[in-house]
Amino acid sequence: MAQFRKAESGKTAINNGLTFTVDEAQLAKLSQWLQEHDKKNHPNKQEWGAIRGRLKYLFTPTGIGTVVSAKCACGEEVDLTDYDSW
């Protein structure tokens, strides 16, 4: 079972044998995308349940780096991968 904890840098991480983090640049990109996405797709600022769990964070380890994305409950997804670090 996944365990939730605070990463050393203060960001939430999931640890189930592997630890994945989202850095400040990725958080900024996500924040910008969410603002634009919400204006376009969710103008009524619809609530997403009691815990507002509308985003899925997807981490895919590969041989050269980790692909990072976030997916809204409506189905749209943003790529947050830091390809420069590969």
C-alpha positions, 0 to 999 in steps of 0.5 A: 500500500502506498504511503503518503509523506512530505518529501524533503523539499516540502512537496507531497510524495508517495512511497511504495518502494519508489519516491516520486516528486514534483519540483517547483518548475513542474508545480508552476507549469501545473498551476498555469495549466490549471488556470487556463484549463479551468477557464476553458473547461470549467468556467463554473468552478465546479467542485470536485467532491469533498476532497477535491481529488480531481487530479491524478498525478502519473509517474512513468519511470523509463530507462532515461528519465521519469515521465510526469503528467497530471490528468484532470477528472474531465480527461485532459492531461498536461505533460510536466516532464523535465526533459532537460534533466534526461 
